[in-house]
Amino acid sequence: MRRLLPVTDLTPTAAGTPAATDREWTLDELAEAYVYPGGDRAWLRANMVSTLDGAAHHDGRSQGISSASDMRIFGTLRGLADAVVVGAETVRKEGYRPARARDAFAARRAAAGQGPAPAIAVVSASLDLDFSLPLFASPLVATLVVTGAAAPAGRIRAAREAGAEVLIAGDGAGVDPARAVAELAARGHTRLLTEGGPRLLGQFVAAGVLDELCLTLSPMLVAGGAQRISDGPPVIVPERFSLVSLLEEAGFLFSRYGKI
């Protein structure tokens, strides 16, 4: 794992002035910077990357607008989560694999009563998924499939036969975002991380269940018609979030916003 390059922490200090610490950060310091709040209720955090002109990906994938430091924070956020919630389309496009155990977070996870790695929770109405992939066939922690009660019975059966745990979080074919969060929390997954894609994040935003957004602003311009980080019908009243912290490295801004 590559070390994070010099980072400046622009988070206001108790005195209200920026504290500049232009130096290398350890993984433990990053984990402290992104620690989940205490309490028993579910906390849904999103982690997304966007270019300066609002694109959530380039050529269909987010990797092209990311950086080594962005991926290091990505790994840290996974290292803190109980479950990673992701849409089926993103699983297919990004080639999702099972989350892995990492020594850097082993002690922290054990102290928090967590398993060795977060579960991957795939949200899908149609269950049009390849259950022979390693994400389902050989995960360290059983993969979860979140769907609606009217999902195809044969696909539900195929998911279970592959070893996935199926959670029903909707009365129709689709998934109710608030119910999905509740179903995951009922199984002990209260520290939730969603990595999109834009359609799934849009559903969480519209349902008002997103608690926090960790957004990497990439210093790139890509033009074209790429999606924004959140896609779907607009909310009637925009929800206001406040800046919790801001880090910078090589022109990349790593922001963290929480509900007011």
Phi, psi and chi 1 to 4 in degrees:
 res  aa     phi    psi   chi1   chi2   chi3   chi4
   1 MET       -  124.2  175.9   65.8   65.7      -
   2 ARG   -71.5  145.1  -65.7  176.8   61.4 -175.6
   3 ARG   -75.8  149.4  -61.5 -177.7   69.0 -167.6
   4 LEU   -68.5  133.7 -167.6   66.0      -      -
   5 LEU   -70.4  168.0  -62.5  175.1      -      -
   6 PRO   -46.4  129.6  -30.2   36.3      -      -
   7 VAL  -124.3  139.5  170.8      -      -      -
   8 THR  -106.3  122.1  -59.8      -      -      -
   9 ASP   -89.7  113.9 -178.6   -1.2      -      -
  10 LEU   -98.6   12.7  -58.8  178.9      -      -
  11 THR   -65.9  130.7  -53.7      -      -      -
  12 PRO   -59.5  139.6  -22.4   32.7      -      -
  13 THR   -81.3  179.6   63.6      -      -      -
  14 ALA   -59.8  -28.9      -      -      -      -
  15 ALA   -82.1   -6.8      -      -      -      -
  16 GLY    90.5    7.5      -      -      -      -
  17 THR  -111.5  147.1   56.7      -      -      -
  18 PRO   -61.2  140.2  -21.7   33.6      -      -
  19 ALA  -107.1  107.4      -      -      -      -
  20 ALA   -87.8  119.8      -      -      -      -
  21 THR  -128.3   72.8   53.7      -      -      -
  22 ASP   -77.7   83.9 -167.7   12.2      -      -
  23 ARG  -158.4  176.9   58.4  172.2  178.6   76.4
  24 GLU   -77.6  140.2  -67.4  178.0  -23.5      -
  25 TRP  -102.8  143.5  -77.9   48.7      -      -
  26 THR   -85.2  162.7   66.1      -      -      -
  27 LEU   -62.5  -34.1  -78.2  176.3      -      -
  28 ASP   -66.2  -38.4 -164.7   54.6      -      -
  29 GLU   -66.2  -39.1  -74.4  174.7  -45.7      -
  30 LEU   -63.4  -41.3  -81.2  176.5      -      -
  31 ALA   -61.7  -39.4      -      -      -      -
  32 GLU   -66.3  -36.5  -74.5  -62.3  -39.4      -
  33 ALA   -67.8  -27.5      -      -      -      -
  34 TYR  -113.9   18.6  -74.1   95.0      -      -
  35 VAL   -60.0  143.1   68.5      -      -      -
  36 TYR   -71.4  150.5  -81.7   83.1      -      -
  37 PRO   -67.5  156.9   24.6  -33.3      -      -
  38 GLY   -73.8  175.9      -      -      -      -
  39 GLY   109.1  166.5      -      -      -      -
  40 ASP   -95.7  -13.5  -64.0  -30.9      -      -
  41 ARG   -77.1  156.3   85.5  166.4 -176.0   88.5
  42 ALA   -65.4  142.3      -      -      -      -
  43 TRP  -128.6  115.4 -174.1  -89.8      -      -
  44 LEU  -101.4  116.2  178.6   60.4      -      -
  45 ARG  -112.4  139.3  159.9 -172.3  -73.3  168.2
  46 ALA  -110.5  145.7      -      -      -      -
  47 ASN  -127.8  115.8 -178.9   35.9      -      -
  48 MET  -138.6  163.0  -57.8  -67.3  -76.9      -
  49 VAL  -128.1  143.1   58.8      -      -      -
  50 SER  -141.6  146.5  170.8      -      -      -
  51 THR   -79.4  174.4   63.0      -      -      -
  52 LEU   -61.9  -30.4  -65.4  176.5      -      -
  53 ASP   -99.8   21.7   50.7   -7.4      -      -
  54 GLY    87.3    9.5      -      -      -      -
  55 ALA   -81.8  135.0      -      -      -      -
  56 ALA   -89.5   -5.7      -      -      -      -
  57 HIS  -162.1  168.8   57.7   76.9      -      -
  58 HIS  -132.0  127.0  179.2 -109.5      -      -
  59 ASP    59.9   33.5 -144.5   13.9      -      -
  60 GLY    88.6   -6.2      -      -      -      -
  61 ARG  -134.8  151.9  -60.1 -171.9   64.3 -176.0
  62 SER   -81.5  -17.1   59.8      -      -      -
  63 GLN   -58.1  -36.0 -175.8  177.1   -0.7      -
  64 GLY   -68.2  -16.9      -      -      -      -
  65 ILE  -111.5    9.9   60.0  173.6      -      -
  66 SER   -96.2 -171.7 -179.3      -      -      -
  67 SER  -152.0  171.5   69.6      -      -      -
  68 ALA   -61.2  -40.7      -      -      -      -
  69 SER   -68.6  -37.5  -62.8      -      -      -
  70 ASP   -61.3  -42.7 -178.4   43.9      -      -
  71 MET   -68.5  -28.7  -66.4  -51.9  -62.5      -
  72 ARG   -68.8  -41.6 -159.8  160.8 -173.6 -103.4
  73 ILE   -67.8  -39.5  -68.9  176.0      -      -
  74 PHE   -52.6  -48.0  171.3   92.6      -      -
  75 GLY   -65.8  -35.3      -      -      -      -
  76 THR   -65.9  -44.3  -62.6      -      -      -
  77 LEU   -62.3  -39.6  -63.1 -178.1      -      -
  78 ARG   -64.5  -38.2  -78.9 -164.7  164.3 -161.7
  79 GLY   -65.1  -18.0      -      -      -      -
  80 LEU   -98.4  -15.7  -63.3  172.7      -      -
  81 ALA   -88.1  150.4      -      -      -      -
  82 ASP   -78.7  -40.1  -64.7  -31.9      -      -
  83 ALA  -147.4  144.2      -      -      -      -
  84 VAL  -105.7  118.6  177.3      -      -      -
  85 VAL  -100.1  126.1 -171.1      -      -      -
  86 VAL  -144.2  148.0   62.5      -      -      -
  87 GLY   -79.0  154.0      -      -      -      -
  88 ALA   -61.2  -38.7      -      -      -      -
  89 GLU   -62.9  -39.7 -174.5  175.1   -0.9      -
  90 THR   -67.3  -38.4  -62.8      -      -      -
  91 VAL   -57.4  -43.5  166.2      -      -      -
  92 ARG   -70.6  -45.6  -69.5 -172.6  -71.4  -96.1
  93 LYS   -70.8  -40.7  -75.9 -174.7  175.5 -179.8
  94 GLU   -91.2   -3.7  -59.6  -80.1   -6.2      -
  95 GLY    62.3   52.3      -      -      -      -
  96 TYR   -61.6  140.2  -99.9   60.4      -      -
  97 ARG  -121.3  167.7  -61.2 -175.8   63.2   81.7
  98 PRO   -61.9  148.1  -18.2   29.9      -      -
  99 ALA   -67.6  147.4      -      -      -      -
 100 ARG  -112.0  154.9   58.9 -170.3  178.5   91.1
 101 ALA   -75.6  140.4      -      -      -      -
 102 ARG  -129.0  130.9  -63.7  179.8   56.6 -168.5
 103 ASP   -57.8  -33.5  -68.8  -18.1      -      -
 104 ALA   -61.7  -25.0      -      -      -      -
 105 PHE  -113.4    3.0  -58.8  102.6      -      -
 106 ALA   -60.6  -49.0      -      -      -      -
 107 ALA   -66.1  -41.1      -      -      -      -
 108 ARG   -63.9  -42.2 -175.1 -178.7  -70.1  -89.8
 109 ARG   -67.7  -41.1  -67.4 -172.4   67.1   84.8
 110 ALA   -62.7  -41.8      -      -      -      -
 111 ALA   -65.3  -29.1      -      -      -      -
 112 ALA   -88.5    1.7      -      -      -      -
 113 GLY    74.6   22.7      -      -      -      -
 114 GLN   -94.1  160.5  -64.5  172.5  -60.1      -
 115 GLY   -72.9 -179.8      -      -      -      -
 116 PRO   -67.5  -22.1   23.6  -34.0      -      -
 117 ALA  -153.2  157.7      -      -      -      -
 118 PRO   -71.3  149.2   25.9  -34.6      -      -
 119 ALA   -76.2  147.3      -      -      -      -
 120 ILE   -95.8  125.4  -55.7  -64.1      -      -
 121 ALA  -111.4  111.5      -      -      -      -
 122 VAL   -96.2  122.2 -176.6      -      -      -
 123 VAL   -94.3  122.3  177.8      -      -      -
 124 SER  -154.6  133.1  175.6      -      -      -
 125 ALA   -83.4  -42.1      -      -      -      -
 126 SER   -88.1  -19.6   67.2      -      -      -
 127 LEU    58.5   33.9  -60.0 -173.8      -      -
 128 ASP   -79.5   76.1 -179.4   17.7      -      -
 129 LEU  -132.7  150.4  -61.1  161.1      -      -
 130 ASP   -90.7  100.6 -176.1   -8.1      -      -
 131 PHE   -77.3    0.5  -66.6  118.6      -      -
 132 SER   -89.3   -8.2   68.5      -      -      -
 133 LEU   -68.4  156.1  -66.3  175.6      -      -
 134 PRO   -55.9  -30.1  -27.9   35.7      -      -
 135 LEU   -55.3  -33.4  176.9   61.7      -      -
 136 PHE  -105.4  -34.4  -58.3   99.8      -      -
 137 ALA   -82.6  -29.9      -      -      -      -
 138 SER  -145.5   51.5   56.0      -      -      -
 139 PRO   -80.8  152.8   31.8  -35.2      -      -
 140 LEU   -68.5  -39.4  179.9   62.2      -      -
 141 VAL  -119.4  135.3  178.6      -      -      -
 142 ALA   -53.2  131.5      -      -      -      -
 143 THR   -73.9  141.9  -65.4      -      -      -
 144 LEU  -101.9  143.1  -52.2  170.6      -      -
 145 VAL  -120.3  120.9  174.6      -      -      -
 146 VAL  -106.6  121.9 -173.3      -      -      -
 147 THR  -148.1 -176.3 -168.6      -      -      -
 148 GLY   -99.8  165.1      -      -      -      -
 149 ALA   -63.3  -26.9      -      -      -      -
 150 ALA   -94.2   14.2      -      -      -      -
 151 ALA   -64.1  153.2      -      -      -      -
 152 PRO   -54.9  124.9  -24.8   34.0      -      -
 153 ALA   -59.9  -37.2      -      -      -      -
 154 GLY   -64.5  -35.8      -      -      -      -
 155 ARG   -74.4  -35.1  -61.3  -53.1  -65.3  162.8
 156 ILE   -62.1  -43.8  -68.7  178.1      -      -
 157 ARG   -63.5  -41.8 -176.4  168.3   56.6 -106.4
 158 ALA   -63.5  -39.2      -      -      -      -
 159 ALA   -62.9  -45.0      -      -      -      -
 160 ARG   -66.7  -39.3  -72.7  175.0  172.0  152.4
 161 GLU   -64.7  -28.1  -70.9  174.0  -10.3      -
 162 ALA   -78.7   -8.2      -      -      -      -
 163 GLY   103.3    0.9      -      -      -      -
 164 ALA   -80.1  150.5      -      -      -      -
 165 GLU   -94.2  124.9 -179.3 -179.2   -1.0      -
 166 VAL   -97.7  125.7  177.8      -      -      -
 167 LEU  -110.1  128.3  -52.3 -175.4      -      -
 168 ILE   -93.7  117.7  -58.3  -59.7      -      -
 169 ALA  -132.3   44.2      -      -      -      -
 170 GLY   177.9  147.5      -      -      -      -
 171 ASP   -81.9  -23.7  -64.9  -30.9      -      -
 172 GLY  -102.3 -151.0      -      -      -      -
 173 ALA   -76.9  -30.2      -      -      -      -
 174 GLY   -83.3  174.3      -      -      -      -
 175 VAL  -107.2  132.0  171.6      -      -      -
 176 ASP   -84.7  118.7  175.3   80.3      -      -
 177 PRO   -56.0  -45.5  -25.2   34.9      -      -
 178 ALA   -64.3  -39.7      -      -      -      -
 179 ARG   -68.1  -35.3 -171.6  167.5  162.6 -174.9
 180 ALA   -60.9  -44.7      -      -      -      -
 181 VAL   -61.3  -43.4  170.3      -      -      -
 182 ALA   -65.3  -40.9      -      -      -      -
 183 GLU   -65.1  -40.2  -70.1  -69.2  -21.5      -
 184 LEU   -66.9  -42.7  -71.2  164.8      -      -
 185 ALA   -63.1  -36.2      -      -      -      -
 186 ALA   -63.5  -21.2      -      -      -      -
 187 ARG  -100.1   15.5  -73.9  157.2  177.9   78.6
 188 GLY    89.8    3.2      -      -      -      -
 189 HIS   -94.2   82.2  -58.2  -52.6      -      -
 190 THR   -96.9  -23.7   57.0      -      -      -
 191 ARG   -94.7   93.3  -72.6  159.1  -73.9 -149.0
 192 LEU  -104.4  142.5  -60.8  174.0      -      -
 193 LEU  -130.8  123.3  170.1   67.1      -      -
 194 THR  -108.2  136.0 -179.7      -      -      -
 195 GLU  -111.3   20.3  -63.5  168.9   -8.8      -
 196 GLY    91.7 -157.5      -      -      -      -
 197 GLY   -77.0 -165.9      -      -      -      -
 198 PRO   -55.3  -36.7  -29.1   37.8      -      -
 199 ARG   -66.2  -44.5 -173.4  179.1  -56.4  171.2
 200 LEU   -65.9  -42.9  179.5   62.0      -      -
 201 LEU   -62.1  -39.3 -179.8   56.3      -      -
 202 GLY   -60.2  -36.5      -      -      -      -
 203 GLN   -67.7  -41.0  -68.1  170.5    0.6      -
 204 PHE   -65.4  -40.3  -75.8  134.2      -      -
 205 VAL   -64.3  -47.7  169.9      -      -      -
 206 ALA   -62.5  -31.9      -      -      -      -
 207 ALA   -82.9   -8.4      -      -      -      -
 208 GLY    72.2   25.6      -      -      -      -
 209 VAL  -105.9    0.0  -64.1      -      -      -
 210 LEU   -80.3  124.9 -174.4   69.7      -      -
 211 ASP   -95.2  -26.9  -63.5  -65.6      -      -
 212 GLU  -155.7  144.7 -179.4 -178.8  -37.0      -
 213 LEU  -125.6  121.3  173.1   63.3      -      -
 214 CYS  -101.6  109.5  -63.7      -      -      -
 215 LEU  -118.2  123.2  175.9   63.3      -      -
 216 THR   -93.2  123.6  -64.6      -      -      -
 217 LEU   -98.0  111.9 -174.5   61.9      -      -
 218 SER   -86.1  132.5  171.8      -      -      -
 219 PRO   -78.7   54.8   31.9  -35.5      -      -
 220 MET  -130.8  154.4  -60.2  179.6 -172.0      -
 221 LEU  -122.2  127.2  -65.9  168.1      -      -
 222 VAL  -121.4  -15.1  -61.4      -      -      -
 223 ALA    54.7 -154.7      -      -      -      -
 224 GLY    72.6 -167.4      -      -      -      -
 225 GLY  -113.9   31.5      -      -      -      -
 226 ALA   -62.2  149.8      -      -      -      -
 227 GLN   -63.4  155.9  -76.6  179.6  -61.7      -
 228 ARG   -78.9  176.2  -64.2  159.3   45.3 -164.9
 229 ILE   -70.0  -21.2   64.7  166.2      -      -
 230 SER  -130.2  128.9  178.2      -      -      -
 231 ASP  -131.6  147.7 -167.6   13.5      -      -
 232 GLY   133.5 -174.5      -      -      -      -
 233 PRO   -60.9  145.2  -20.7   32.4      -      -
 234 PRO   -71.0  151.6   27.2  -35.1      -      -
 235 VAL   -78.7  152.0  -62.9      -      -      -
 236 ILE   -67.9  -45.6  -62.8  174.6      -      -
 237 VAL  -122.4  115.5  179.5      -      -      -
 238 PRO   -57.4  138.0  -22.6   33.8      -      -
 239 GLU   -92.8  133.4 -170.0  166.3   16.7      -
 240 ARG   -91.2  132.1 -179.1   74.8  178.4  -91.9
 241 PHE  -116.4  156.5  -79.5   61.4      -      -
 242 SER  -115.4  150.0   62.0      -      -      -
 243 LEU   -73.7  123.5 -177.0   64.1      -      -
 244 VAL   -94.8  -44.2  176.5      -      -      -
 245 SER  -157.0  161.5   64.8      -      -      -
 246 LEU  -147.9  123.5 -177.6   65.1      -      -
 247 LEU  -118.8  155.8  -52.6  176.0      -      -
 248 GLU  -138.5  140.4 -176.9  -87.6  -18.5      -
 249 GLU  -154.5  120.5 -172.2  -88.0  -47.3      -
 250 ALA    53.2   37.2      -      -      -      -
 251 GLY    88.4  -12.5      -      -      -      -
 252 PHE   -82.3  133.4  -77.1   81.5      -      -
 253 LEU  -107.3  129.2  -64.2  179.3      -      -
 254 PHE  -112.3   98.8  -52.4   99.5      -      -
 255 SER  -103.0  155.6   63.2      -      -      -
 256 ARG  -134.6  119.3 -179.3 -178.8  177.1 -169.0
 257 TYR  -117.5  140.5  -74.1   86.5      -      -
 258 GLY  -127.2  160.8      -      -      -      -
 259 LYS   -61.0  142.0  -86.6 -173.4  179.2  179.2
 260 ILE   -77.5      -  -66.3  177.7      -      -
